[in-house]
């Protein structure tokens, strides 16, 4: 096991540095079932390599992500790690719940229901804290409210402010993959944190035009997730998924052309994809979607690879959005 990185261990990185966060979907069965022992190994590998920040949600594996993370952290000092989780989906026991809902496999028999009311938000956090075995979280995010914006702004957001005032959520914000929804929250709500997934990548730079500059002006801490756009930027030959579905031919062609350009410079495409978000001054951290110990190790190794400026210049005009 390689030595732990001081860079990964901090939750608020020094200027010019970027925090590394382990996302909770991969070890909760996203795309494939993950056994308990295998999930534990993922978390062990991340911890041993210095990662101390974790992002999860009730949605990930219908509570399985929070439960596994809670068991892993149970005997660790609370001051040694940070946790972000989300509200907006309530879970219900459901013996008829099918496997593979929203691409999560091996999940408990639970169904999800959207709820952005103040009561739903409070209940969601209470249940998350129970699954995590904690009495507070470091960051609480409203999750995917695109179709429920009025309730999210008028009901969920004020409840998040009350929860912050009560000390059970130190920071509040939004977790989303829609740039329009993110911009509206940034401009209308008192958020301090934004997790944007899949919209600031080598292929999809839609967050770059208005959202990231707006966050920088307002001092909002931005985490970027989904840097591989669901897999195509990790390996566009063998992993042809883009934004949770089969990639269109134009997307595959662009990703493969990027891979060839990177190979000409002797740099793996996935290294460039992982390092790309940190080039923007508004980005405070990158969320790793690793679901196996090998993927954790590989991602951290890729973050240590230098990318020449000439390569960045060649890739600048090749984004699709």
ABEGO torsion letter per residue (X at the ends): XBBBBAAAABABBBBGBBBBBBBAAAAAGBGBBBBAAAAAAAAAAAAAAGBABBBBBAABGGGAAAAAAAAAAAABBAAABBBBBBBGBBBBBBAABBBGBGGBBGBBBBBBBBBABAAAAAAAAAAAAAAAGBABBABBBBBGAAAAAAAAAAAAAAAAAAAAAAGABABBBBBBABAAAAAAAAAABBBABBBBBGABBAABAAAAAAAAAAAAAAGBBBBBBGAAGGGAAABAAABABBGGBBBBAAAAAAAAAAAAAAAAAGBBAAAAAAAAAAABAABABBBBABABAAAAAAAAAAAABBBBAAAAAAAAAABAX
